[in-house]
Amino acid sequence: MFDETDSPKTNRRRFMKTAAGLGVASLGLSSVSGSAVAVEPSETDQWTREEAEQIKLTDDTTAPVISDNPNSISDDYWIWDTWPLRNRDGSIVKIDGWQIIFSLTAPSDLVPGARHNAATIRYFYSRDGKSWQEGGKAFDTPLGHHQWAGSAMYDPTEEQIYHFYTAVSPEPEFRQRPALGIGASIETSPNGVELTGEQEHVIMGTPDGEMYQTLEQSRDQGIVYAFRDPWYFKHPESGEDLVVFEANTPTGSTDPSDPQSFNGNVGVMRATNDELTEWELLPPVLEAIGTNQQLERPHFVFNDGKWYLFTISHQFTFAPGLDGPDALYGFVGDSLYGDYEPLNESGLVIANPEEAPFQAYSWLAMPHGDNILVESFENFRGLDDTSQGAISLKEVGNLPPEEQKELFGGTLAPSLKLQLNGMKTKIVAELNDGHFLPSVGASSGSSNGK
């Protein structure tokens, strides 16, 4: 793997074609514990401009307006990107009656825009999956100046958590490296949950400059950059340990007005040892070159033999000439490197309503039987149609601090239930704020709670 500051030495497209023709093993990428290699990359699929031009809000894809005042799960912290503790098969863990979630948090005396440079991962626990009690920090000594989103997997045999997260350098650089913390165990009692034990932290990888753009390569573009958000999953057929993450594809364009500078992708890493401390880069499964700069928090839901790939994106990260809302987007294929088709023709799955275009963000889709449960956080409310005199999102940072805080939700939003029908999705129910329903039809995990 190249150091992040190295210059690319080969053409990325040539590498991709070589990977497709020879397979992973022929490129010197090792298998895990001597098992047969199941993941053989083929050509990266594209979310095209033509598909994104089909984006339109419908009754099936528009979230209800959040009507209630925010009911924060913390008195002291802003809460945003959130993920549950899951088993290797993706089902939500329930240990001695307790569910656990992890959230990015920052002190609520900060203005909302400053929270990203102070983000710390904390955990919360609940018996009913909706009434959350604050636990504490997920890590004592994590990597990075601060931490951004990830995922968490519990191994009941080892009785330890594998916690994937993003180690980030301070503002203004925001250099991002996927990281893994291993070793936390769970102690339960009738009154709550505590994470205990020392943890080992490792960096999983850095951009290679060929498949994945480096920070240095991105600087002339003047657009947001990403190499973050590791989401763990076990390959449903081979059992290999993999993560998908958000990144960008080097295109050579340095003009922020050039659609080719909008180059988001969904990357893949694979573990090369059983301890999950060593990882290798595989080619992206999806790119949005010329379509969108940012495919945040990618993750999979497996249903009826199909691979449903979900990601989130902002209105401002669409390439020139395209218009899409802050929303959850989704695609479906037959395999990891399958031909992905956008759900609902355009990819739009859940959008904020036009009268509250920034009310929620960071949607996370989770399997729930043959349906899908989607969680998010309350973002900026009260930013309505600017043609009617309301303030725009760009103007929020110019307001007095207390007014900025008043506009920001900073807690878990109402969960939504999706009906999944092949290439189509439909919002069918609104649940409680931050409601994580227990998994249906899958194992729920167990532990020797103490």
C-alpha positions in Angstrom: 0.0 0.0 0.0 1.3 3.5 -0.9 2.0 6.1 1.7 -0.7 8.8 1.5 1.8 11.4 0.3 3.2 9.3 -2.5 2.5 10.3 -6.1 0.5 7.8 -8.2 2.7 5.7 -10.5 0.1 3.9 -12.6 -3.1 4.7 -14.3 -6.1 3.9 -12.1 -8.2 2.6 -14.9 -5.4 0.3 -16.0 -5.3 -1.1 -12.4 -9.0 -1.6 -12.4 -8.9 -3.6 -15.6 -6.0 -5.7 -14.3 -7.9 -6.4 -11.1 -10.9 -7.5 -13.1 -8.9 -9.8 -15.3 -6.5 -11.4 -12.9 -8.6 -11.4 -9.7 -7.4 -10.5 -6.2 -5.1 -13.4 -5.6 -3.1 -12.7 -8.8 -2.4 -9.2 -7.6 -0.8 -10.5 -4.5 -3.7 -9.8 -2.1 -3.7 -12.5 0.5 -6.7 -14.6 1.6 -7.8 -14.9 5.2 -6.6 -17.9 7.2 -5.9 -19.9 4.0 -9.5 -19.8 2.9 -10.5 -19.4 -0.8 -10.7 -15.8 -2.0 -14.3 -15.0 -2.8 -14.1 -11.3 -3.4 -12.8 -10.7 -7.0 -13.1 -7.1 -8.0 -14.6 -6.2 -11.3 -15.1 -2.8 -12.9 -16.4 -0.2 -10.5 -20.1 0.7 -11.2 -21.2 4.3 -11.7 -24.0 6.5 -10.3 -24.5 8.5 -13.5 -25.7 12.0 -14.2 -28.5 10.6 -16.2 -29.7 8.6 -13.2 -29.4 11.6 -10.8 -31.3 13.8 -13.2 -34.3 11.6 -12.3 -34.3 12.7 -8.7 -37.7 14.1 -7.6 -39.5 14.1 -4.3 -42.5 11.8 -4.1 -44.9 10.8 -1.3 -43.0 7.5 -1.1 -39.6 9.2 -0.6 -40.4 12.3 1.4 -40.1 12.2 5.2 -42.8 13.7 7.4 -42.1 17.1 8.9 -40.7 16.7 12.4 -43.3 18.3 14.5 -42.3 17.8 18.1 -39.6 19.8 19.8 -36.3 17.9 20.1 -36.1 15.7 23.1 -32.4 15.2 23.6 -30.9 12.0 25.0 -28.1 14.1 26.6 -28.3 17.3 28.7 -24.6 18.1 28.0 -23.8 17.1 24.4 -24.8 17.6 20.8 -25.7 14.2 19.3 -25.4 13.4 15.6 -24.1 10.4 13.5 -25.2 7.3 15.4 -24.8 3.5 15.0 -25.9 0.4 16.9 -23.7 -2.4 18.3 -24.2 -5.2 15.8 -23.3 -8.9 15.5 -21.1 -10.1 12.7 -24.3 -10.9 10.7 -25.5 -7.3 11.0 -28.3 -8.0 13.5 -28.6 -5.6 16.5 -27.0 -7.0 19.6 -29.1 -7.4 22.7 -27.2 -8.4 25.8 -29.1 -9.3 29.0 -31.9 -7.2 27.7 -29.8 -4.1 26.8 -29.2 -2.5 23.4 -26.2 -0.2 22.9 -25.7 2.6 20.4 -22.7 4.9 19.7 -22.9 8.5 18.7 -20.7 11.4 17.7 -20.9 13.9 20.5 -19.6 17.4 21.4 -20.3 19.8 24.2 -23.5 21.6 23.6 -22.0 24.9 24.7 -20.3 24.9 21.2 -21.9 26.5 18.2 -23.1 23.6 16.0 -20.6 24.2 13.3 -17.7 23.8 15.8 -18.8 20.4 16.8 -16.9 18.5 14.1 -13.5 19.5 15.5 -14.4 18.3 19.0 -16.2 15.1 18.1 -16.0 12.3 20.6 -17.7 8.9 20.4 -19.9 8.1 23.4 -22.3 5.2 24.1 -25.9 5.0 25.2 -27.9 2.0 26.4 -31.6 1.1 26.5 -33.9 -1.8 27.3 -36.6 -0.8 24.9 -34.5 0.6 22.0 -35.8 4.1 22.4 -35.3 5.4 25.9 -31.5 5.9 25.9 -29.3 6.4 29.0 -25.9 8.0 28.7 -23.0 5.7 29.4 -19.7 7.5 28.7 -16.9 7.6 26.3 -16.4 4.7 24.0 -12.6 5.0 24.2 -10.0 6.1 26.8 -7.2 6.8 24.3 -8.5 6.8 20.7 -6.4 7.7 17.7 -6.7 11.2 16.2 -7.3 14.7 17.5 -11.0 13.8 17.3 -13.1 10.9 15.9 -15.8 10.7 13.2 -18.3 8.0 12.3 -17.9 4.3 12.0 -19.5 1.1 13.1 -19.3 -1.4 15.9 -19.3 -5.2 15.9 -19.6 -7.5 18.9 -18.1 -11.0 19.0 -19.9 -13.0 21.8 -17.3 -15.8 21.7 -14.5 -13.4 22.4 -16.7 -11.2 24.5 -15.2 -8.1 23.0 -16.2 -5.2 20.7 -14.5 -4.4 17.4 -15.1 -0.7 17.0 -14.4 0.9 13.6 -14.1 4.7 13.5 -12.4 7.6 11.7 -9.3 9.1 13.3 -9.1 12.8 12.2 -6.4 15.5 12.5 -7.3 19.0 13.7 -9.0 21.7 11.7 -8.4 23.0 9.1 -6.6 19.9 7.6 -9.1 17.2 8.7 -6.9 14.3 7.5 -8.9 11.2 7.9 -7.8 7.6 8.5 -10.1 4.6 9.2 -9.2 3.1 12.5 -10.1 0.1 14.7 -10.3 -0.2 18.5 -10.3 -3.8 19.8 -10.7 -5.1 23.3 -13.7 -3.4 25.0 -15.9 -5.8 27.0 -19.4 -5.3 28.3 -20.5 -5.4 31.9 -24.3 -5.4 32.5 -26.4 -5.0 35.6 -30.1 -4.4 36.3 -29.3 -0.7 36.2 -27.2 -0.3 33.2 -24.2 -1.1 31.0 -20.5 -0.3 31.3 -17.7 -0.7 28.7 -14.6 -2.0 30.4 -11.1 -3.2 29.5 -8.1 -1.8 27.7 -8.3 -1.4 23.9 -5.7 -1.7 21.1 -6.1 0.9 18.3 -4.7 0.4 14.8 -4.9 2.4 11.6 -6.6 0.3 8.9 -5.2 2.1 5.8 -4.5 5.3 3.9 -5.4 6.4 0.4 -3.1 5.0 -2.3 -3.5 7.9 -4.8 -4.6 5.6 -7.6 -8.0 4.1 -6.6 -8.5 6.6 -3.7 -7.6 10.3 -3.8 -5.2 11.6 -1.2 -5.7 14.8 0.8 -2.9 16.4 -1.2 -4.5 15.5 -4.5 -7.8 17.1 -3.4 -6.5 20.5 -2.3 -6.7 22.4 -5.6 -10.4 21.3 -6.0 -11.7 23.4 -3.1 -14.4 20.8 -2.4 -14.9 18.5 0.6 -12.6 15.5 0.8 -13.2 12.1 2.4 -11.4 8.9 3.5 -13.7 7.9 6.3 -16.8 6.2 7.8 -15.7 2.5 7.9 -18.7 0.3 8.0 -18.1 -3.4 8.9 -19.9 -6.3 7.4 -19.3 -10.0 7.0 -19.6 -11.2 3.4 -22.8 -13.2 3.4 -21.4 -16.0 1.3 -17.6 -16.2 1.9 -17.6 -15.0 5.5 -14.8 -12.6 4.8 -14.5 -9.5 7.1 -14.9 -6.3 5.0 -15.6 -2.7 5.4 -17.0 -0.1 3.0 -16.1 3.5 3.5 -16.5 6.9 1.9 -13.7 8.2 -0.4 -12.9 10.1 -3.6 -11.6 9.0 -7.0 -8.5 10.8 -8.5 -9.7 12.3 -11.8 -6.9 14.8 -12.4 -9.4 17.7 -12.4 -8.4 20.7 -10.2 -11.2 23.0 -11.3 -14.0 23.2 -8.7 -16.5 24.2 -11.5 -15.6 21.1 -13.5 -18.1 18.2 -12.9 -15.1 15.8 -13.0 -14.0 17.4 -9.7 -17.1 15.9 -8.1 -15.7 12.4 -7.6 -17.2 10.6 -4.6 -16.9 6.8 -4.3 -17.7 3.9 -2.0 -14.4 2.1 -1.2 -13.7 -1.4 0.2 -11.2 -2.8 2.6 -10.7 -6.5 3.5 -9.1 -8.0 6.6 -6.1 -10.1 6.0 -5.8 -11.7 9.4 -8.2 -13.2 11.9 -7.4 -10.5 14.5 -8.7 -7.8 12.1 -5.6 -5.7 12.7 -4.4 -5.8 9.1 -6.4 -4.6 6.1 -5.9 -4.2 2.4 -7.5 -1.8 -0.1 -9.8 -3.2 -2.8 -11.2 -1.1 -5.7 -14.4 0.9 -5.1 -17.8 -0.7 -5.7 -19.5 2.6 -6.8 -18.3 5.9 -8.1 -20.2 9.2 -8.6 -17.7 10.9 -10.9 -19.4 14.0 -12.5 -22.5 13.4 -10.3 -21.7 13.9 -6.6 -18.7 14.7 -4.5 -19.8 12.9 -1.3 -21.1 9.4 -0.6 -21.1 9.5 3.2 -21.5 6.6 5.6 -22.0 3.9 3.0 -23.5 0.6 4.4 -25.3 -2.5 3.2 -28.5 -4.3 3.9 -28.9 -7.8 2.6 -32.3 -9.0 1.6 -33.5 -11.9 -0.6 -30.1 -12.5 -2.1 -29.7 -8.8 -3.1 -27.1 -6.3 -1.9 -28.7 -3.0 -1.0 -26.1 -0.2 -0.8 -27.1 2.9 1.1 -25.3 6.2 1.4 -26.1 9.8 2.4 -25.3 13.0 0.6 -25.9 16.8 0.7 -27.6 19.2 -1.7 -24.4 21.2 -2.1 -22.2 18.2 -3.1 -24.0 17.5 -6.3 -22.1 18.4 -9.5 -22.9 21.5 -11.4 -26.1 21.1 -13.4 -27.6 18.6 -10.9 -30.0 19.2 -8.1 -30.7 16.7 -5.3 -31.8 17.1 -1.7 -30.0 16.2 1.6 -31.1 12.6 1.6 -30.6 8.9 1.9 -29.7 7.3 -1.4 -29.7 3.6 -2.3 -28.7 1.1 -5.0 -29.2 -2.6 -5.4 -27.0 -5.3 -7.0 -26.5 -9.0 -7.0 -23.0 -9.0 -5.4 -20.4 -6.8 -3.9 -19.1 -5.8 -7.4 -22.5 -6.3 -9.0 -24.2 -3.9 -11.5 -25.9 -1.5 -9.1 -29.2 0.0 -10.1 -30.5 3.1 -8.3 -33.5 2.5 -6.1 -36.6 4.3 -7.2 -34.9 5.0 -10.6 -32.8 7.9 -9.3 -31.4 6.5 -6.1 -33.5 8.8 -3.8 -34.8 6.8 -0.8 -35.6 9.4 2.0 -35.5 13.1 1.5 -36.3 15.9 3.9 -39.6 17.7 3.0 -39.4 20.8 0.9 -40.7 23.0 3.8 -37.9 21.7 6.1 -35.0 20.8 3.7 -32.4 20.4 6.5 -34.4 19.0 9.3 -32.5 15.7 9.5 -29.3 14.1 8.2 -27.1 11.0 8.5 -29.7 8.4 7.8 -28.7 4.8 8.6 -30.7 1.9 7.1 -30.9 -1.3 9.1 -32.6 -4.6 8.2 -35.9 -5.4 10.0 -37.4 -8.6 8.5 -38.4 -7.8 4.9 -38.5 -4.1 5.7 -35.9 -1.5 6.6 -35.6 0.7 9.7 -33.9 4.1 9.2 -32.4 6.2 11.9 -31.1 9.8 11.7 -30.4 12.9 13.8 -32.2 16.2 14.0 -30.1 18.8 12.1 -31.2 22.4 11.3 -34.9 23.1 11.7 -36.6 26.4 10.9 -34.6 26.8 7.7 -37.6 26.9 5.4 -38.2 28.2 1.9 -35.7 31.1 1.5 -38.0 32.7 -1.1 -40.4 33.4 1.8 -37.7 35.2 3.8 -36.3 32.3 5.9 -32.6 32.1 6.6 -30.4 29.9 4.4 -28.1 27.2 5.7 -25.1 29.3 4.6 -26.2 32.2 6.8 -26.5 30.1 10.0 -22.9 30.6 11.0 -23.3 34.4 10.9 -26.0 34.4 13.5 -25.3 35.0 17.2 -24.2 31.8 19.0 -27.5 31.3 20.9 -29.5 31.7 17.8 -27.4 29.0 16.0 -27.9 26.6 18.9 -31.7 27.3 18.9 -31.9 26.2 15.2 -29.9 23.0 15.7 -31.6 19.9 16.9 -28.5 17.9 17.9 -30.3 14.8 19.0 -31.8 11.6 17.5 -34.7 12.2 15.0 -37.8 10.0 14.6 -36.9 6.7 13.0 -38.7 5.7 9.8 -39.8 2.4 8.5 -39.4 1.6 4.8 -41.2 -1.0 2.8 -38.7 -2.7 0.5 -40.0 -4.2 -2.8 -37.2 -5.1 -5.2 -36.1 -1.8 -6.9 -38.7 0.3 -5.0 -38.9 1.6 -1.4 -41.7 3.4 0.4 -41.9 5.2 3.7 -44.7 3.5 5.6 -44.3 4.6 9.3 -42.8 7.2 11.6 -41.6 5.8 14.9 -40.2 7.3 18.1 -37.1 9.5 18.2 -34.0 7.3 18.0 -36.0 4.1 17.9 -33.8 1.1 17.1 -36.1 -1.9 16.8 -34.6 -5.3 17.7 -33.6 -7.4 14.7 -36.3 -9.7 13.3 -35.4 -13.2 12.0 -31.7 -13.0 13.0 -29.6 -13.9 16.1 -29.5 -11.2 18.7 -26.3 -12.1 20.5 -25.5 -13.0 24.1 -22.9 -12.4 26.7 -21.9 -13.4 30.2 -23.1 -10.1 31.6 -21.5 -9.3 35.0 
